[in-house]
Structures are given as structure tokens and as C-alpha cells.
Amino acid sequence: CTQVDFTSSRTEPGSDLGLDVEGCRNLEESLQKFVAPETMDGENKYDAGDKYGKQDAVMWRNLASPPKVLMIHLKRFSFDYATMSRSKVTSELDFPFSLDLSQYCDGNDTKCYHLYSVVIHKGSVESGHYFTYIRPNIKSYFESGETADKKWFQFNDENVRSCGEEEVLRVGKTGAYMLCYVADDSLTEVLGAGDEGSNDKREELPEEWETFYKDEQSMGKKRKSAGHRPVDLEIVFFNDMDINAHFADLSIKTTSRGDGISDEVSLDFFKDSCTQKVKRGLNCARLIAMASEILRLPAHNIVIWSCRIHEGIDHST
């Protein structure tokens, strides 16, 4: 408290360190913002108990016990209480491969960290995809110069490939969501000794892991093959007069919505349908272009409707 002799503190355990991205150019600025003193006054005065009551105060934070593995959560998602909507923060944020937290620690602790992995989020606030960059070779953390093994690996679902640190920094600048740092004095404990030739002496995987791995490989090949196979897409072409004539029949139950028409419809209405073979993943623009060519109509005169025939409905009436 700034006006009375009163100080309080508490230790809050946590599994990660949440840092702001918005308004910060790099991780150093995010850390500075995290520990920056916060003035508590006005309606936000600090409650100093029965003796002093509400008081003007200054609050600050630091790291009481630096961990062996530091998980940093970058706040890429925010909520606007004015509009009651969520948004994704895509601001650029640089982060280092080596991080010294000494100035942010309580007391005289010296903690230097090395970047081990980066979790990337690609997409919007509504949906997206996560993948990870990892530097698994422990020797690379102790070597320097041109001979150092700076190889990283990208783990993206079942796909794994090697890459350089330049890619990690470039992609992570706008997409990094989690940063994993390992303390310098805990590298061997956390990552293992990395004995010479250990790559040739690995124990065999448990049988259930081998089975799972083979099944995943098989499924991946099937999905990849299916993605390139053409599919039959049934396209029904009709004009406004067809729609008016069809739905003028009051015996047919219809519900009109902004995204299409849900109805109990006679299959005779689709007797002049046209079947086309198209590739999977055909987007609306290409579908409209194809329909425009078949119907010989301008693309802006064509609207796509998604119609589903529900099971259990008698379509013969």
C-alpha cells in the first residue's frame, strides 16, 4: 500500500505462463508487461483488511520458483466485452531460442532456458489446426557454430519432416500459440543423455504401439487415395418458374430458409437431374462456373441450393 505500512503476498501455482501478444513486438516485451507494476486506486483499491480498509496500492508479479520446463501460453485469442465476440490476435511476436529469466525471478535465482518446441495454430477463432515444431537432439543445445545440429522437425498429424530454425521463427512469428523452454541445468534430466549411437540401440516399441502405427499408416494411405478419386455429384438444374410451379402445390410441406430449402418433395421433381463427375474438394466458385457453362447462363444468375432427401419420408406423394 502506498499510504500505509501494509504489504501482502501470495504464491499461485500454475502449469503455464500466460503472456500477452497484442501490443508487444517480442517475448521480452510480453514478459515486461507481465511483471509491470499495476496501480490499484479509485474503484479498484486494495482491501487491506479491517485495520486499514480500502487503500491505494501497487501490485506486481514475478516468478517465485522457475520450473525445469517452462510452458508459455501466448494469448492469441481475445474476447471483446463491448461486442461480446471473440477474435484471434495475429500480431507478429518474435521469440528467442535462448531465454534468460533472471530479472523476472524472485530473489537471486539464475534461470536460462532453451527453446525445445513451438505449438502453431493456423486458422480463425472459430476453427483451425494445430501442429508442432520440436528440436529433439539434446546435443544441439550444447554445440555452437556452423557444426551445430540446428535441425528441427515439424509434427503435423501423421506427417513428420525436418526443417530449419528459420522456418520455426517465420511461421511462429504470427502463429505461435505455445512455447516450451527447458532450463539449461535440466536439459539432460528432461531430454535424456543422448548417448553416442543411441539411435541404433533403441528398444523395440511395445506390440500395441506397432499395431497402432501400422493401422495409422494404412488409414493415411486410404485417406490420401480417396482424396484424389473423382466422386459422382448429382446436380439438379431448374429456374424460378420450376420452383414456383412446384411449391405452389399446397399439399407439399416446405420450409424456406436463408441457406436453402428443407422440404418433403416428390422425386419426380428431380427427374431431369444431371450427373457430373467431379474431384473431391470442389469449391462453390468452380461449381458455379461449371453450371454456367452447362446452362449457358451468366454466373451471377446462378444460385446453389443444398437439398437432402431424408430417410423415412414417403416421396411418392
Phi and psi in degrees as a GROMACS rama.xvg file:
@    title "Ramachandran Plot"
@    xaxis  label "Phi"
@    yaxis  label "Psi"
@TYPE xy
-88.6131  -19.3162  THR-2
-108.383  -18.389  GLN-3
-132.106  161.568  VAL-4
-84.5205  81.728  ASP-5
-145.922  127.565  PHE-6
-136.669  138.906  THR-7
-136.844  155.536  SER-8
-151.398  156.675  SER-9
-150.447  153.748  ARG-10
-105.502  126.986  THR-11
-112.494  114.434  GLU-12
-69.8739  151.633  PRO-13
-160.53  159.546  GLY-14
-98.8617  -15.1896  SER-15
-151.657  167.247  ASP-16
-111.419  111.782  LEU-17
-85.6569  121.921  GLY-18
-124.359  144.781  LEU-19
-72.5982  146.6  ASP-20
-104.572  -43.8186  VAL-21
-62.7388  129.507  GLU-22
83.6369  4.52331  GLY-23
-122.642  138.768  CYS-24
-90.1408  -26.3878  ARG-25
-151.179  174.857  ASN-26
-65.5878  -31.5284  LEU-27
-60.9299  -44.051  GLU-28
-67.5709  -34.7095  GLU-29
-64.2563  -40.5285  SER-30
-67.3997  -40.2558  LEU-31
-61.8298  -38.9652  GLN-32
-67.1255  -34.2724  LYS-33
-66.4109  -39.3912  PHE-34
-96.636  -1.88412  VAL-35
-61.977  137.715  ALA-36
-59.8402  140.871  PRO-37
-118.907  122.444  GLU-38
-79.8472  130.34  THR-39
-113.538  105.061  MET-40
-146.695  -176.744  ASP-41
59.1455  -129.822  GLY-42
-73.7924  -9.1722  GLU-43
-107.467  29.1818  ASN-44
-65.6635  153.622  LYS-45
-84.7577  136.976  TYR-46
-84.3303  105.981  ASP-47
-92.4547  18.4077  ALA-48
91.2715  -175.551  GLY-49
-64.7386  -31.8667  ASP-50
-70.4583  -42.4935  LYS-51
-112.963  -19.7895  TYR-52
67.9993  -150.469  GLY-53
-75.0619  129.532  LYS-54
-136.673  149.273  GLN-55
-65.8648  138.714  ASP-56
-151.066  167.441  ALA-57
-123.635  127.946  VAL-58
-114.333  138.715  MET-59
-143.496  164.833  TRP-60
-130.318  153.94  ARG-61
-151.872  177.558  ASN-62
-92.8231  112.432  LEU-63
-73.2465  -38.7318  ALA-64
-142.358  93.0963  SER-65
-59.459  131.961  PRO-66
-82.7861  168.49  PRO-67
-71.1757  -39.304  LYS-68
-119.141  118.474  VAL-69
-102.141  116.025  LEU-70
-100.069  117.628  MET-71
-106.826  121.178  ILE-72
-97.8355  115.338  HIS-73
-87.6907  124.619  LEU-74
-77.7161  83.2535  LYS-75
-84.9156  -12.0205  ARG-76
-118.849  134.067  PHE-77
-130.355  161.322  SER-78
-125.21  126.315  PHE-79
-96.9238  109.637  ASP-80
-71.4551  -19.6391  TYR-81
-71.1965  -40.9645  ALA-82
-103.266  -5.80926  THR-83
54.5543  46.7585  MET-84
-137.671  154.232  SER-85
-99.7526  153.013  ARG-86
-147.424  159.616  SER-87
-102.689  134.917  LYS-88
-89.9213  114.125  VAL-89
-106.872  16.665  THR-90
-61.0356  148.567  SER-91
-74.3598  138.311  GLU-92
-141.499  115.843  LEU-93
-82.6071  146.502  ASP-94
-138.965  148.417  PHE-95
-92.3302  161.424  PRO-96
-79.3973  -26.7572  PHE-97
-123.307  137.728  SER-98
-133.681  125.678  LEU-99
-104.06  116.178  ASP-100
-101.209  11.6861  LEU-101
-54.7766  -43.7835  SER-102
-72.0841  -12.0673  GLN-103
-103.818  0.295594  TYR-104
-94.9065  153.304  CYS-105
-77.5411  126.593  ASP-106
84.6127  -148.264  GLY-107
-107.042  23.2038  ASN-108
-63.3851  136.741  ASP-109
-112.286  116.847  THR-110
-131.769  113.355  LYS-111
-109.353  138.517  CYS-112
-124.932  154.143  TYR-113
-120.117  137.695  HIS-114
-70.7624  123.899  LEU-115
-105.625  -41.0131  TYR-116
-151.862  157.547  SER-117
-134.675  124.222  VAL-118
-94.7369  127.166  VAL-119
-107.994  138.545  ILE-120
-113.973  123.922  HIS-121
-113.848  130.51  LYS-122
131.756  -162.645  GLY-123
-106.713  -174.359  SER-124
-72.0426  -24.4125  VAL-125
-81.6928  -35.3602  GLU-126
-154.85  163.379  SER-127
175.721  -169.512  GLY-128
-141.296  139.966  HIS-129
-109.496  140.287  TYR-130
-146.365  171.11  PHE-131
-134.557  143.75  THR-132
-106.472  134.717  TYR-133
-136.211  141.38  ILE-134
-111.441  94.0484  ARG-135
-84.897  -20.5517  PRO-136
-76.8296  111.505  ASN-137
-64.9914  -29.4813  ILE-138
-64.2454  -27.763  LYS-139
-64.8813  -19.584  SER-140
-81.4862  -16.8906  TYR-141
-107.165  -11.9822  PHE-142
-96.1195  156.654  GLU-143
-142.757  168.224  SER-144
85.1951  -168.996  GLY-145
-69.5566  -22.6839  GLU-146
-83.0423  -8.21098  THR-147
-67.2649  140.565  ALA-148
-84.3292  100.44  ASP-149
-100.815  21.718  LYS-150
-71.6718  131.862  LYS-151
-111.493  164.523  TRP-152
-128.633  138.858  PHE-153
-100.148  124.508  GLN-154
-107.34  108.23  PHE-155
-127.246  94.9578  ASN-156
55.7736  -124.837  ASP-157
-86.24  -1.19223  GLU-158
-97.1465  129.629  ASN-159
-129.314  131.683  VAL-160
-146.045  157.529  ARG-161
-86.9621  155.609  SER-162
-157.135  172.784  CYS-163
-98.8397  167.233  GLY-164
-67.7407  -22.6691  GLU-165
-63.0955  -39.2552  GLU-166
-65.7477  -40.5652  GLU-167
-59.2025  -44.3292  VAL-168
-69.6337  -39.1886  LEU-169
-67.7949  -49.1  ARG-170
-71.1607  -37.9557  VAL-171
-71.0849  -19.4364  GLY-172
-57.0619  -39.2597  LYS-173
-115.019  -8.50062  THR-174
-119.319  -8.22721  GLY-175
-61.9765  129.978  ALA-176
-115.322  -36.4755  TYR-177
-134.452  137.628  MET-178
-118.618  131.041  LEU-179
-113.133  116.598  CYS-180
-112.288  141.103  TYR-181
-113.607  133.192  VAL-182
-61.8634  142.323  ALA-183
-56.9749  -40.1362  ASP-184
-84.3582  5.3722  ASP-185
-123.063  7.57703  SER-186
-58.5208  -49.1111  LEU-187
-64.9251  -39.3935  THR-188
-66.3006  -40.3401  GLU-189
-82.5212  -43.7281  VAL-190
-97.258  -12.5176  LEU-191
98.066  167.162  GLY-192
-74.909  -30.0499  ALA-193
65.7323  49.72  GLY-194
-62.3203  150.814  ASP-195
-58.8332  129.183  GLU-196
80.6919  5.35744  GLY-197
-63.6913  -26.5645  SER-198
-64.2746  -23.5108  ASN-199
-93.6139  -3.35894  ASP-200
-123.311  23.559  LYS-201
-67.9143  141.43  ARG-202
-69.7347  151.727  GLU-203
-66.1894  146.483  GLU-204
-67.3833  150.491  LEU-205
-56.3571  151.311  PRO-206
-57.266  -39.7318  GLU-207
-68.0423  -29.6403  GLU-208
-69.5544  -41.7526  TRP-209
-60.8897  -43.5149  GLU-210
-62.6039  -45.1386  THR-211
-61.1926  -42.8708  PHE-212
-62.9676  -44.809  TYR-213
-65.3909  -39.4126  LYS-214
-63.4875  -41.566  ASP-215
-64.5908  -40.4034  GLU-216
-61.694  -43.904  GLN-217
-63.2102  -44.6977  SER-218
-64.9702  -37.3249  MET-219
-63.1317  -40.3427  GLY-220
-66.3632  -38.8332  LYS-221
-65.4432  -42.8856  LYS-222
-64.3095  -40.6481  ARG-223
-65.1115  -41.3058  LYS-224
-66.0131  -42.2507  SER-225
-64.3127  -32.1694  ALA-226
-66.6713  -19.9753  GLY-227
-102.441  -4.52388  HIS-228
-81.1502  137.169  ARG-229
-70.0212  152.774  PRO-230
-123.704  156.335  VAL-231
-84.7247  120.468  ASP-232
-115.102  118.944  LEU-233
-89.6403  118.577  GLU-234
-111.585  127.395  ILE-235
-107.249  121.376  VAL-236
-104.379  126.77  PHE-237
-154.606  159.444  PHE-238
-106.268  -177.878  ASN-239
-60.1701  -36.8778  ASP-240
-65.4098  -38.1781  MET-241
-61.0051  -42.746  ASP-242
-64.1854  -46.7964  ILE-243
-63.1894  -42.2216  ASN-244
-65.5149  -39.3735  ALA-245
-70.5332  -48.158  HIS-246
-84.9927  0.448047  PHE-247
-74.5783  -16.4454  ALA-248
-75.2959  106.898  ASP-249
-70.1465  -12.1191  LEU-250
-75.6418  -7.65272  SER-251
-103.41  125.783  ILE-252
-80.0944  123.67  LYS-253
-130.266  151.161  THR-254
-134.852  119.092  THR-255
-98.2451  130.683  SER-256
-129.094  170.217  ARG-257
-69.5498  -24.2512  GLY-258
-102.026  8.58444  ASP-259
150.641  -167.729  GLY-260
-123.274  125.068  ILE-261
-107.711  120.758  SER-262
-155.131  166.586  ASP-263
-100.111  108.84  GLU-264
-125.609  143.94  VAL-265
-67.3257  135.661  SER-266
-66.1752  -19.5957  LEU-267
-62.0123  -25.7454  ASP-268
-63.2993  -24.6834  PHE-269
-104.202  17.1792  PHE-270
-66.1901  -24.3914  LYS-271
-97.2154  24.0237  ASP-272
-66.2969  154.733  SER-273
-116.859  128.151  CYS-274
-102.585  127.055  THR-275
-123.16  145.652  GLN-276
-96.1941  123.816  LYS-277
-133.402  163.437  VAL-278
-77.6572  150.284  LYS-279
-62.4909  147.878  ARG-280
85.3273  11.5912  GLY-281
-62.2104  125.799  LEU-282
-90.5122  171.167  ASN-283
-63.2295  -38.4371  CYS-284
-62.1306  -43.1039  ALA-285
-71.583  -33.8579  ARG-286
-65.1434  -42.9007  LEU-287
-63.9683  -39.8678  ILE-288
-62.9656  -39.4386  ALA-289
-66.2843  -44.1981  MET-290
-64.3029  -36.9623  ALA-291
-62.6679  -38.2924  SER-292
-70.5848  -40.5446  GLU-293
-68.8702  -44.8403  ILE-294
-85.2955  -12.4031  LEU-295
57.761  46.7567  ARG-296
-125.542  153.533  LEU-297
-61.8202  144.865  PRO-298
-60.3502  -32.4964  ALA-299
-72.9681  -8.89204  HIS-300
-94.6184  4.44689  ASN-301
-111.537  132.68  ILE-302
-122.861  138.3  VAL-303
-96.304  129.543  ILE-304
-118.62  134.9  TRP-305
-99.3077  113.468  SER-306
-114.53  133.361  CYS-307
-120.475  135.558  ARG-308
-95.383  115.463  ILE-309
-83.573  139.524  HIS-310
-70.7053  150.456  GLU-311
88.3336  3.07002  GLY-312
-109.186  133.521  ILE-313
-79.3855  110.341  ASP-314
-93.222  7.50142  HIS-315
-89.1221  -2.59725  SER-316
